[in-house]
Amino acid sequence: MHSLNEEIGLDGFYKESELPLLLKKQGMAIWHDGIVQILDRRQLPLSEEYIMCKTTEDVADAIESMAIQGAFSISIAAGYGLALTAQKNNTSIENINKAAKRLLLTRPTGLALSRVIALCLKKSEEAIKENRSPLNEILSITDKVASDLAKQARKTAQYAISLIGSGDTILTHCFPDRSYAYLLVEAKKESMNLSFLCSETRPYMQGTKLTSLCSSELGFETHIITDGMGGALMQKGSVDSFITAADRVCMDGSIVNKIGTYQYALAADVNNLPYYVLRQSGPDIESLNADDVIIEKRSGDDLVSYDGKIIAPSGVKGLYPAFDITPPHLVNAIITDRGIFKANQIHTYQDTSSFIDDSLI
């Protein structure tokens, strides 16, 4: 039992003190007295700094500049970002729609963000028509989504733990978001001995800064590797499984995730190693396959510079699609809050019962 003065996390089960930073409330986005507080993940792990967003544009900039990362954390920030416009005196649905479009442009590949914004818009329109506050509706929705997503992530981790054995070495790419962090918490609770190989994930170094932070915070042996090392380590028998999140899962089981995921999945397949996808909320019913996905293109400037300095020859340009698509035959399992699915069966997710009220997500 938790004592009355111990703050419980968004999942409703673990104490905040038991969670790594990126699972704590302060590690995501918080609405506080009309301002959105966002942990600047670019500064981790060297310093813990926060951005205080006073406008929707501030939040959009925080998302685009990678100050906040992770599909579900971004969706919560976007919900609160929309609330910043809704709190203005005499705001109109036109203004809220304009703010929503701005936020949607920050991550065109992100499914969670678009779902949250769509629901906030729907409820805002209803509120304004009934002379109610759209702000209260948006805050209520975003608060509930934050809690439900945390519960989903923990449930997903509980299913995922069954696929991992104590003593395993797990290769990760990018930051597999909250389901991965809860997997670590659950593994620690079970006293499992795990090791992690975290790819750097250039150019924003999410693996170095975020993924390795979570595992090391909880006491697991953690190594950072270059983005090109994964295949060789699989070949040498140094890896037991490859695990990522997914920014989107298509109905046919195609996986949309950080660029580089596809090549790791190919290497895992060649070396007879399982590739597991943590996707806590199921597939996108509007994306039947890869043809329905818009891949975000980020600035090539991120690739020709390092530490603020140009390092490429004059005239050389960078090419930076932020995501790639892994076909379903390379995926051993998609792990969700409703169970473990084969990739070609993920479309049945919608037919299974949810353990929470998922009307909002």
C-alpha positions in Angstrom: 0.0 0.0 0.0 1.2 3.5 -0.8 1.1 6.0 2.1 -1.3 9.0 1.6 1.5 11.5 1.0 3.1 9.5 -1.8 2.2 10.9 -5.2 1.0 8.3 -7.7 2.0 8.4 -11.3 -0.3 8.8 -14.3 -0.7 5.0 -14.5 -2.5 5.0 -11.2 -0.3 2.3 -9.8 3.4 3.2 -9.4 4.7 5.9 -7.2 6.3 8.8 -9.0 9.5 8.0 -7.1 9.6 4.5 -8.6 9.5 5.8 -12.2 12.3 7.0 -14.4 12.2 10.7 -15.3 10.6 10.2 -18.7 7.6 8.5 -17.1 7.1 11.0 -14.4 4.5 13.8 -14.9 7.3 16.4 -15.0 9.0 14.4 -17.7 6.3 15.1 -20.3 4.0 18.1 -20.6 2.1 19.7 -17.7 -0.7 22.3 -17.7 0.1 24.7 -14.9 -1.8 28.0 -14.3 -2.4 28.6 -18.0 1.1 27.7 -19.1 2.4 24.4 -20.6 5.6 23.2 -19.0 7.7 20.9 -21.2 10.8 19.1 -20.2 13.5 20.0 -22.8 14.7 16.5 -23.8 17.5 18.0 -26.0 19.3 18.9 -22.8 19.2 15.4 -21.2 21.0 13.8 -19.6 23.4 16.6 -18.7 20.7 19.0 -17.4 17.0 19.0 -16.5 15.6 22.2 -18.1 12.0 23.2 -18.8 10.4 25.3 -21.5 7.4 27.4 -20.3 5.0 27.7 -23.3 2.5 30.5 -23.2 1.1 30.2 -26.8 0.2 27.4 -29.2 3.1 28.5 -31.4 5.5 28.0 -28.4 4.3 24.4 -28.1 4.5 23.8 -31.9 8.0 25.1 -31.9 8.9 22.8 -29.0 7.6 19.8 -31.0 9.3 20.8 -34.2 12.6 21.6 -32.5 12.6 18.2 -30.8 12.4 19.6 -27.3 9.7 17.1 -26.7 9.9 13.6 -28.3 8.0 10.4 -28.3 4.7 10.0 -30.1 2.5 9.9 -27.0 4.3 12.6 -25.0 3.9 14.8 -28.1 0.2 14.2 -28.3 -0.3 15.3 -24.7 1.8 18.5 -25.4 -0.3 19.2 -28.4 -3.6 18.8 -26.5 -2.4 21.3 -23.9 -1.0 23.5 -26.7 -4.5 23.7 -28.2 -5.8 24.7 -24.7 -3.5 27.8 -24.8 -5.6 29.2 -27.7 -8.9 28.0 -26.1 -8.2 30.0 -22.9 -8.1 33.3 -24.7 -11.1 35.6 -24.1 -13.9 35.2 -26.7 -12.0 32.6 -28.6 -13.8 31.2 -31.7 -13.9 27.8 -33.2 -12.1 29.4 -36.2 -9.2 30.3 -34.0 -9.1 26.9 -32.4 -9.2 25.2 -35.8 -6.3 27.4 -37.0 -4.3 26.4 -33.9 -5.1 22.8 -34.5 -3.9 22.9 -38.1 -0.6 24.4 -36.8 -0.1 21.6 -34.3 -0.9 18.9 -36.9 1.8 20.2 -39.2 4.4 19.6 -36.5 4.2 15.8 -36.9 2.3 14.7 -40.1 3.4 11.1 -39.5 2.2 11.0 -35.9 -1.1 9.2 -35.3 -1.5 9.9 -31.6 -1.2 13.6 -32.1 -3.9 13.7 -34.8 -6.3 11.6 -32.8 -6.0 13.9 -29.7 -6.4 17.0 -31.8 -9.4 15.7 -33.7 -11.2 14.8 -30.5 -10.4 18.2 -28.9 -11.8 19.9 -32.0 -15.0 17.9 -31.9 -15.6 18.6 -28.2 -14.6 22.3 -28.6 -17.2 22.8 -31.4 -19.9 21.2 -29.2 -18.9 23.3 -26.2 -19.0 26.6 -28.1 -22.4 25.8 -29.7 -23.7 25.2 -26.1 -22.1 28.3 -24.7 -19.7 26.2 -22.6 -15.9 26.6 -22.2 -13.9 24.9 -24.9 -10.9 25.2 -22.6 -12.4 23.0 -19.9 -13.3 20.4 -22.6 -9.8 20.4 -24.0 -8.1 20.1 -20.6 -10.5 17.3 -19.6 -9.8 15.4 -22.7 -6.0 15.8 -22.6 -5.8 15.0 -18.9 -7.8 11.8 -19.5 -5.7 10.8 -22.5 -2.5 11.3 -20.5 -3.8 9.0 -17.8 -5.2 6.4 -20.2 -2.0 6.3 -22.3 0.1 5.7 -19.2 -2.2 2.8 -18.2 -2.1 1.4 -21.7 1.7 1.6 -21.7 2.0 -0.3 -18.5 -0.4 -2.9 -19.7 1.6 -3.3 -22.9 4.8 -3.7 -20.9 3.2 -6.5 -18.8 2.5 -8.4 -22.0 5.9 -7.6 -23.4 7.7 -9.0 -20.4 6.5 -12.5 -21.3 8.6 -12.4 -24.4 11.9 -11.6 -22.7 14.1 -13.8 -20.5 16.3 -12.8 -17.7 19.8 -12.5 -19.0 18.7 -11.3 -22.4 20.4 -8.5 -24.3 18.0 -6.2 -26.0 18.8 -3.9 -29.0 16.8 -0.7 -29.2 16.5 2.0 -31.8 15.4 5.6 -31.1 13.3 6.1 -27.9 10.6 3.4 -27.7 8.5 5.7 -25.7 6.6 4.9 -22.5 5.8 1.2 -23.1 9.6 0.6 -23.2 10.1 2.6 -20.0 7.3 0.6 -18.2 8.9 -2.6 -19.5 12.0 -1.6 -17.6 10.0 -0.8 -14.5 8.2 -4.2 -14.7 11.5 -6.0 -15.3 13.1 -4.4 -12.3 10.1 -5.4 -10.2 10.6 -9.0 -11.3 14.4 -8.7 -10.5 15.2 -9.6 -14.1 18.8 -9.3 -15.3 18.7 -7.5 -18.6 21.2 -5.7 -20.8 20.5 -3.0 -23.3 22.2 -1.9 -26.5 20.9 1.6 -27.5 21.6 2.9 -31.0 22.6 6.6 -31.0 19.8 7.5 -33.3 21.4 10.4 -35.2 21.0 13.3 -35.6 19.0 14.0 -32.5 20.6 11.2 -30.5 17.4 9.9 -28.8 19.0 6.5 -28.1 22.0 8.2 -26.4 20.1 10.8 -24.5 16.7 9.2 -23.7 16.6 5.4 -24.1 19.9 4.8 -22.3 18.8 7.2 -19.6 15.8 5.1 -18.7 17.6 1.8 -18.5 20.6 3.2 -16.6 18.3 5.1 -14.2 16.8 1.7 -13.2 20.2 0.0 -12.8 20.3 -2.1 -16.0 23.6 -2.6 -17.9 23.5 -0.2 -20.8 25.7 0.3 -23.8 25.4 2.9 -26.5 26.3 1.8 -30.0 26.6 3.6 -33.3 23.7 3.4 -35.7 25.7 1.1 -38.0 26.7 -1.5 -35.4 23.4 -3.4 -34.8 23.8 -5.9 -37.7 27.3 -6.9 -36.8 26.3 -7.4 -33.1 23.4 -9.5 -34.2 25.7 -11.6 -36.4 28.1 -12.1 -33.5 25.4 -13.4 -31.2 25.5 -10.4 -28.9 21.7 -9.7 -29.3 18.7 -11.7 -28.2 15.9 -9.4 -29.5 15.3 -6.1 -31.3 12.6 -3.8 -29.8 11.2 -0.5 -31.0 8.1 1.5 -30.6 6.0 2.6 -33.7 4.8 6.0 -34.6 2.1 4.3 -36.6 1.0 0.7 -37.4 -0.9 0.1 -40.6 -3.8 -2.3 -40.7 -1.7 -4.8 -42.7 1.0 -4.8 -40.0 3.4 -2.4 -41.6 5.5 -0.5 -39.0 6.2 3.2 -39.3 9.1 4.2 -37.0 12.3 6.2 -36.9 14.5 6.0 -39.9 16.9 3.0 -39.6 14.3 0.7 -38.1 13.9 -1.2 -41.4 17.6 -2.0 -41.8 17.7 -3.3 -38.2 14.6 -5.5 -38.9 16.3 -6.9 -42.0 19.4 -7.7 -40.0 17.3 -9.4 -37.3 15.5 -11.5 -39.9 18.7 -12.6 -41.5 20.1 -13.6 -38.1 16.9 -15.3 -36.9 16.3 -12.9 -34.1 12.9 -11.6 -33.1 11.7 -8.1 -33.8 9.1 -6.9 -31.3 7.1 -3.7 -31.7 5.6 -1.9 -28.7 2.4 -0.3 -30.0 0.2 0.2 -27.0 -2.9 1.5 -28.8 -3.2 -0.7 -31.9 -3.2 0.1 -35.7 -4.4 3.2 -37.6 -7.7 2.1 -39.1 -7.3 4.8 -41.8 -3.9 3.5 -42.9 -4.5 0.2 -44.7 -0.8 -0.1 -45.8 2.4 1.8 -46.4 0.8 3.7 -49.3 -1.4 5.6 -46.9 1.4 7.0 -44.8 3.0 10.4 -45.2 6.6 10.3 -44.3 7.8 13.5 -42.6 10.9 15.1 -44.2 13.1 17.0 -41.9 15.7 19.6 -42.7 18.9 18.2 -44.3 20.8 20.9 -42.3 20.6 18.5 -39.4 22.9 16.1 -41.2 25.6 18.5 -42.5 26.3 20.2 -39.2 27.4 19.0 -35.8 27.3 20.9 -32.5 26.2 24.0 -34.4 29.0 23.9 -36.9 28.9 23.0 -40.6 31.1 19.8 -41.2 30.1 18.9 -44.8 31.8 20.3 -47.9 30.3 23.4 -49.4 27.4 22.5 -51.7 26.7 19.1 -50.1 23.1 18.7 -49.0 21.5 16.4 -46.4 18.7 14.0 -47.0 16.6 13.3 -44.0 13.3 11.4 -44.1 12.5 11.1 -40.4 10.8 7.7 -40.6 10.8 4.5 -42.6 8.4 1.6 -43.1 9.1 -2.0 -42.2 6.9 -4.6 -43.9 4.9 -7.0 -41.7 6.8 -10.2 -42.7 9.9 -8.8 -40.8 7.9 -8.3 -37.6 7.6 -11.2 -35.1 5.0 -9.6 -32.8 3.2 -6.3 -32.2 2.6 -5.9 -28.5 -0.4 -3.8 -27.4 -2.5 -3.1 -24.3 -4.9 -5.8 -25.6 -2.4 -8.6 -26.0 0.3 -9.8 -28.4 -0.5 -9.9 -32.1 1.1 -11.3 -35.2 1.7 -8.5 -37.6 -0.7 -9.9 -40.2 -3.4 -10.2 -37.4 -3.1 -6.7 -35.9 -6.3 -5.6 -37.8 -8.2 -7.8 -35.2 -7.1 -5.4 -32.4 -10.3 -3.5 -32.9 -12.3 -6.7 -32.2 -10.8 -7.3 -28.8 -12.0 -5.8 -25.6 -10.1 -2.9 -23.9 -9.3 -2.9 -20.2 -10.0 0.8 -20.0 -12.6 3.2 -21.4 -10.9 3.9 -24.7 -13.6 6.2 -26.1 -11.0 9.1 -26.1 -8.1 7.3 -27.7 
